[in-house]
Amino acid sequence: MDLLCTAYVDSSDDEQKPMSGPLPEPETLDLPPYKRPKPEYSRYPLVKQNSQHVYCPILLREPPVPGRYVSKRERALTCPSFSTDPDPNQNPPVTSPTVLGSISESDLPFDILSSLRLQAAGRPQISKRLPISLYSHSKAVNAIDWSSSHAHLLASAGMDHTVCIWNVWSRDQKKARAFRFHNAAVKDVKWSQDRLSVLSCGYDCSSRLVNVERGIETQVFKDDQPIGVVKFHPDNSNIFLTGGLKGSLRLWDIRAGKVVHQYIRKLGPILDVDFTNNGKQFICSSDVSGGNVSENYITVWDVSREVPLSNQVYVEAYTCPCVRGHPFDPCFVAQSNGNYIAIFSTSPPYKLDKYKRYESHGVSGFPIKCNFSLDGEKLVSGSSDGSMYFYNYRSSVLIKKIKAFEQACIDVALHPVIPNVIAACSWSGDVSVFE
């Protein structure tokens, strides 16, 4: 028991005896020096960082002892590195190299803008600033197309892998956009009817939808073969038709991003396609497919049933690089490599009109295209001699010939608002707009 009491007894419980005499001085302990001396700061000077003035502490101390550890914080304070360049980790403003100029109507001269608006209101007014030459493509231009919703914009597709958007009457930069999303030659380009977008196709086995305003690619439709032609459905801009250079015919839905109809037949390369006015049929032109060389040159298809309605529309031994439906009458024309344009009915049995043809221009193996005027009374065709030929649709008589280029004039596109304005492109890469 005495041992337990001795073990748990606390010395603080004992009464302190009063000390007599002077108090002893407290002992001083020699503490070791701090491992890291406390930094001393001067006033915070102004330092320019990221184009802004900020206060930065500058450390004032003795030179470091060799071999002593220096922390990251101390190193940052002793050796501050400030750059006047923007922080690469910050999000830079989004700029696209495809955007080269303005696509706005505000950049147009007043008389041109008035002309477009008066024409839309049904009051003709002719522009006097033509012709206009547009230079950018380094190789042949395969197709051109006017925008129906933004009538001052023209699209062109070339063999140099480029799609260009032209603000034709701009006072500053006429080439507003240059898209190089294709990695091979671009064969065709079409404007969407209800959005500021273009659809293009080419030898890279794809069709690409591009937002023109933002200059970005929004959708890619991959195929298993090079695509030679694209065409939007006349009643639904979410549907488009593609023709492949190995004979494929596919109807795509932009919303689903996939094929909704496929038209299977042993065809050669698809040269051109076009819908009839009611949108229920389409006409396609193809190259030689073997067997009977004249069979399948021009085929009429039912859009929804995926069946051919006729495959012996054109029985002559010439390919047709272009087919175009008339805007009002139940007929269509086909550009023939026999150096003439033939005309057919869009009603069964799709007969060829043997008493009418347009034959003053030349094709000579080039992919020469043709188009109707807004009122359907004129038919305009390119030509291998570099000229544009204007025919009377009713009588097939040649009205006018305009020399446009030194090399072959490949495509012609009449303006959707001003009836006397026409654009053309050449095998040499030139694009021009004429009155």
Secondary structure, DSSP 8 states (H G I E B T S, - for coil): -HHHHHHH--GGGS------S-------------SS---EE----EEEETTEEEE---EE-----TT----HHHHHHHS----SS--TTS------TTB-S--SGGGS-HHHHHHHHHHHTT------S--EEE---SS-EEEEEE-SSSTTEEEEEETTS-EEEEETT-SS-SEEEEE---SS-EEEEEE-SSSSEEEEEETTSEEEEEETTTTEEEEEEE-SS-EEEEEE-SS-TTEEEEEETTS-EEEEETTTTEEEEE-------EEEEEE-TTSSEEEEEE---SSSTTTTSEEEEETTT--EEES-S--SS---SEEEE-SSSSEEEEEETTTEEEEEESSTT--EEEEEEE-SS--TTS---EEE-TTSSEEEE--TTSEEEEEETTT--EEEEEE--SS-EEEEEE-SS-TT-EEEEETTS-EEEE-
